[in-house]
Every structure is written in C-alpha cells, then in structure tokens.
C-alpha cells in the first residue's frame, strides 16, 4: 500500500534531507516511537521502518530508546520462540 502526505518543501532544507531521506527518517522515527510505547514489537517496528531487526536495534540509541522494552513475561515468550 502506498500513502501520500503533503509536507512543506522547507522541511527538507531545515532537516538537511532530500525527500527520500526524509521519508525513511519518518518511517524509522514512527516505528521507534510505536515500539517505545509498546504498540508494536521489535520485528514489526523493523518492518515499518524498512530495516532488518538488527538495523532497527542499532537505530534505537539515536532516539534514546532502550532496546529492552519487554516485560518479564514477554521476554520469556521471546526467549522460548528463538530457533
């Protein structure tokens, strides 16, 4: 699915990003925030961001978000699902 949004052209120069870089940054920032709020898992956040899970985890410190957003129960479930 493709979604279109309108953004003032001045945003690109203010952030020193071209439109493609801006869109990628929006995807990552949104995914990181939703992950931080517990709305999505690491795997789903990585998918939203267009990154591998490893790349997503590596991006988290830039946003000052800890990669461990699990409750004890969620961590146990995650550990049991490792192949």
mmCIF file of the C-alpha atoms, coordinates in Angstrom:
data_MODEL
# 
_entry.id   MODEL 
# 
loop_
_atom_site.group_PDB 
_atom_site.id 
_atom_site.type_symbol 
_atom_site.label_atom_id 
_atom_site.label_alt_id 
_atom_site.label_comp_id 
_atom_site.label_asym_id 
_atom_site.label_entity_id 
_atom_site.label_seq_id 
_atom_site.pdbx_PDB_ins_code 
_atom_site.Cartn_x 
_atom_site.Cartn_y 
_atom_site.Cartn_z 
_atom_site.occupancy 
_atom_site.B_iso_or_equiv 
_atom_site.pdbx_formal_charge 
_atom_site.auth_seq_id 
_atom_site.auth_comp_id 
_atom_site.auth_asym_id 
_atom_site.auth_atom_id 
_atom_site.pdbx_PDB_model_num 
ATOM 1  C CA . UNK A 1 1  ? 0.000  0.000   0.000  1.00 0.00 ? 1  UNK A CA 1 
ATOM 2  C CA . UNK A 1 2  ? 1.180  3.483   -0.747 1.00 0.00 ? 2  UNK A CA 1 
ATOM 3  C CA . UNK A 1 3  ? 0.216  6.529   1.312  1.00 0.00 ? 3  UNK A CA 1 
ATOM 4  C CA . UNK A 1 4  ? 0.759  10.123  0.254  1.00 0.00 ? 4  UNK A CA 1 
ATOM 5  C CA . UNK A 1 5  ? 1.293  13.022  2.640  1.00 0.00 ? 5  UNK A CA 1 
ATOM 6  C CA . UNK A 1 6  ? 1.883  16.683  1.988  1.00 0.00 ? 6  UNK A CA 1 
ATOM 7  C CA . UNK A 1 7  ? 4.934  18.260  3.612  1.00 0.00 ? 7  UNK A CA 1 
ATOM 8  C CA . UNK A 1 8  ? 6.092  21.845  3.167  1.00 0.00 ? 8  UNK A CA 1 
ATOM 9  C CA . UNK A 1 9  ? 9.150  21.933  0.925  1.00 0.00 ? 9  UNK A CA 1 
ATOM 10 C CA . UNK A 1 10 ? 11.020 23.981  3.536  1.00 0.00 ? 10 UNK A CA 1 
ATOM 11 C CA . UNK A 1 11 ? 11.089 20.937  5.828  1.00 0.00 ? 11 UNK A CA 1 
ATOM 12 C CA . UNK A 1 12 ? 13.679 19.223  3.642  1.00 0.00 ? 12 UNK A CA 1 
ATOM 13 C CA . UNK A 1 13 ? 16.171 22.066  3.815  1.00 0.00 ? 13 UNK A CA 1 
ATOM 14 C CA . UNK A 1 14 ? 15.534 22.618  7.532  1.00 0.00 ? 14 UNK A CA 1 
ATOM 15 C CA . UNK A 1 15 ? 16.352 18.973  8.240  1.00 0.00 ? 15 UNK A CA 1 
ATOM 16 C CA . UNK A 1 16 ? 19.059 18.845  5.577  1.00 0.00 ? 16 UNK A CA 1 
ATOM 17 C CA . UNK A 1 17 ? 17.472 15.824  3.958  1.00 0.00 ? 17 UNK A CA 1 
ATOM 18 C CA . UNK A 1 18 ? 16.217 15.109  0.495  1.00 0.00 ? 18 UNK A CA 1 
ATOM 19 C CA . UNK A 1 19 ? 12.634 13.794  0.180  1.00 0.00 ? 19 UNK A CA 1 
ATOM 20 C CA . UNK A 1 20 ? 13.709 10.127  0.110  1.00 0.00 ? 20 UNK A CA 1 
ATOM 21 C CA . UNK A 1 21 ? 15.875 10.531  3.222  1.00 0.00 ? 21 UNK A CA 1 
ATOM 22 C CA . UNK A 1 22 ? 13.057 12.417  4.950  1.00 0.00 ? 22 UNK A CA 1 
ATOM 23 C CA . UNK A 1 23 ? 10.548 9.636   4.248  1.00 0.00 ? 23 UNK A CA 1 
ATOM 24 C CA . UNK A 1 24 ? 12.962 6.981   5.515  1.00 0.00 ? 24 UNK A CA 1 
ATOM 25 C CA . UNK A 1 25 ? 13.609 9.019   8.669  1.00 0.00 ? 25 UNK A CA 1 
ATOM 26 C CA . UNK A 1 26 ? 9.853  9.405   9.224  1.00 0.00 ? 26 UNK A CA 1 
ATOM 27 C CA . UNK A 1 27 ? 9.387  5.653   8.938  1.00 0.00 ? 27 UNK A CA 1 
ATOM 28 C CA . UNK A 1 28 ? 12.164 4.974   11.443 1.00 0.00 ? 28 UNK A CA 1 
ATOM 29 C CA . UNK A 1 29 ? 11.033 7.672   13.890 1.00 0.00 ? 29 UNK A CA 1 
ATOM 30 C CA . UNK A 1 30 ? 7.442  6.435   13.796 1.00 0.00 ? 30 UNK A CA 1 
ATOM 31 C CA . UNK A 1 31 ? 8.478  2.829   14.280 1.00 0.00 ? 31 UNK A CA 1 
ATOM 32 C CA . UNK A 1 32 ? 10.790 3.722   17.173 1.00 0.00 ? 32 UNK A CA 1 
ATOM 33 C CA . UNK A 1 33 ? 8.052  5.710   18.933 1.00 0.00 ? 33 UNK A CA 1 
ATOM 34 C CA . UNK A 1 34 ? 5.457  2.970   18.498 1.00 0.00 ? 34 UNK A CA 1 
ATOM 35 C CA . UNK A 1 35 ? 7.993  0.442   19.789 1.00 0.00 ? 35 UNK A CA 1 
ATOM 36 C CA . UNK A 1 36 ? 8.831  2.675   22.765 1.00 0.00 ? 36 UNK A CA 1 
ATOM 37 C CA . UNK A 1 37 ? 5.109  2.961   23.602 1.00 0.00 ? 37 UNK A CA 1 
ATOM 38 C CA . UNK A 1 38 ? 4.692  -0.815  23.383 1.00 0.00 ? 38 UNK A CA 1 
ATOM 39 C CA . UNK A 1 39 ? 2.357  -0.563  20.397 1.00 0.00 ? 39 UNK A CA 1 
ATOM 40 C CA . UNK A 1 40 ? 4.472  -2.846  18.184 1.00 0.00 ? 40 UNK A CA 1 
ATOM 41 C CA . UNK A 1 41 ? 7.148  -5.499  18.614 1.00 0.00 ? 41 UNK A CA 1 
ATOM 42 C CA . UNK A 1 42 ? 10.766 -5.068  17.526 1.00 0.00 ? 42 UNK A CA 1 
ATOM 43 C CA . UNK A 1 43 ? 10.100 -7.237  14.486 1.00 0.00 ? 43 UNK A CA 1 
ATOM 44 C CA . UNK A 1 44 ? 7.027  -5.223  13.434 1.00 0.00 ? 44 UNK A CA 1 
ATOM 45 C CA . UNK A 1 45 ? 8.806  -1.918  14.120 1.00 0.00 ? 45 UNK A CA 1 
ATOM 46 C CA . UNK A 1 46 ? 11.723 -3.025  11.961 1.00 0.00 ? 46 UNK A CA 1 
ATOM 47 C CA . UNK A 1 47 ? 9.282  -3.908  9.182  1.00 0.00 ? 47 UNK A CA 1 
ATOM 48 C CA . UNK A 1 48 ? 7.588  -0.495  9.462  1.00 0.00 ? 48 UNK A CA 1 
ATOM 49 C CA . UNK A 1 49 ? 10.990 1.224   9.390  1.00 0.00 ? 49 UNK A CA 1 
ATOM 50 C CA . UNK A 1 50 ? 12.123 -0.772  6.369  1.00 0.00 ? 50 UNK A CA 1 
ATOM 51 C CA . UNK A 1 51 ? 15.075 -2.168  8.320  1.00 0.00 ? 51 UNK A CA 1 
ATOM 52 C CA . UNK A 1 52 ? 16.248 -5.549  9.487  1.00 0.00 ? 52 UNK A CA 1 
ATOM 53 C CA . UNK A 1 53 ? 15.645 -6.218  13.160 1.00 0.00 ? 53 UNK A CA 1 
ATOM 54 C CA . UNK A 1 54 ? 19.371 -5.790  13.807 1.00 0.00 ? 54 UNK A CA 1 
ATOM 55 C CA . UNK A 1 55 ? 19.431 -2.441  11.986 1.00 0.00 ? 55 UNK A CA 1 
ATOM 56 C CA . UNK A 1 56 ? 16.371 -1.330  13.943 1.00 0.00 ? 56 UNK A CA 1 
ATOM 57 C CA . UNK A 1 57 ? 18.012 -2.218  17.271 1.00 0.00 ? 57 UNK A CA 1 
ATOM 58 C CA . UNK A 1 58 ? 21.126 -0.299  16.190 1.00 0.00 ? 58 UNK A CA 1 
ATOM 59 C CA . UNK A 1 59 ? 18.965 2.763   15.387 1.00 0.00 ? 59 UNK A CA 1 
ATOM 60 C CA . UNK A 1 60 ? 17.333 2.900   18.839 1.00 0.00 ? 60 UNK A CA 1 
ATOM 61 C CA . UNK A 1 61 ? 20.166 4.692   20.716 1.00 0.00 ? 61 UNK A CA 1 
ATOM 62 C CA . UNK A 1 62 ? 19.945 7.609   18.281 1.00 0.00 ? 62 UNK A CA 1 
ATOM 63 C CA . UNK A 1 63 ? 16.420 8.176   19.640 1.00 0.00 ? 63 UNK A CA 1 
ATOM 64 C CA . UNK A 1 64 ? 17.470 7.415   23.238 1.00 0.00 ? 64 UNK A CA 1 
ATOM 65 C CA . UNK A 1 65 ? 15.245 4.340   23.354 1.00 0.00 ? 65 UNK A CA 1 
ATOM 66 C CA . UNK A 1 66 ? 16.362 1.170   25.116 1.00 0.00 ? 66 UNK A CA 1 
ATOM 67 C CA . UNK A 1 67 ? 16.173 -1.972  23.019 1.00 0.00 ? 67 UNK A CA 1 
ATOM 68 C CA . UNK A 1 68 ? 14.695 -3.840  26.004 1.00 0.00 ? 68 UNK A CA 1 
ATOM 69 C CA . UNK A 1 69 ? 11.037 -2.828  26.076 1.00 0.00 ? 69 UNK A CA 1 
ATOM 70 C CA . UNK A 1 70 ? 9.888  -6.226  27.318 1.00 0.00 ? 70 UNK A CA 1 
ATOM 71 C CA . UNK A 1 71 ? 8.034  -7.217  30.432 1.00 0.00 ? 71 UNK A CA 1 
ATOM 72 C CA . UNK A 1 72 ? 9.402  -10.332 32.141 1.00 0.00 ? 72 UNK A CA 1 
ATOM 73 C CA . UNK A 1 73 ? 6.606  -12.408 30.595 1.00 0.00 ? 73 UNK A CA 1 
ATOM 74 C CA . UNK A 1 74 ? 7.236  -11.033 27.086 1.00 0.00 ? 74 UNK A CA 1 
ATOM 75 C CA . UNK A 1 75 ? 10.953 -11.685 27.420 1.00 0.00 ? 75 UNK A CA 1 
ATOM 76 C CA . UNK A 1 76 ? 10.302 -15.269 28.466 1.00 0.00 ? 76 UNK A CA 1 
ATOM 77 C CA . UNK A 1 77 ? 7.972  -15.780 25.478 1.00 0.00 ? 77 UNK A CA 1 
ATOM 78 C CA . UNK A 1 78 ? 10.571 -14.234 23.133 1.00 0.00 ? 78 UNK A CA 1 
ATOM 79 C CA . UNK A 1 79 ? 13.321 -16.452 24.538 1.00 0.00 ? 79 UNK A CA 1 
ATOM 80 C CA . UNK A 1 80 ? 11.140 -19.552 24.060 1.00 0.00 ? 80 UNK A CA 1 
ATOM 81 C CA . UNK A 1 81 ? 10.450 -18.622 20.421 1.00 0.00 ? 81 UNK A CA 1 
ATOM 82 C CA . UNK A 1 82 ? 14.136 -18.458 19.435 1.00 0.00 ? 82 UNK A CA 1 
ATOM 83 C CA . UNK A 1 83 ? 15.019 -21.156 16.938 1.00 0.00 ? 83 UNK A CA 1 
# 
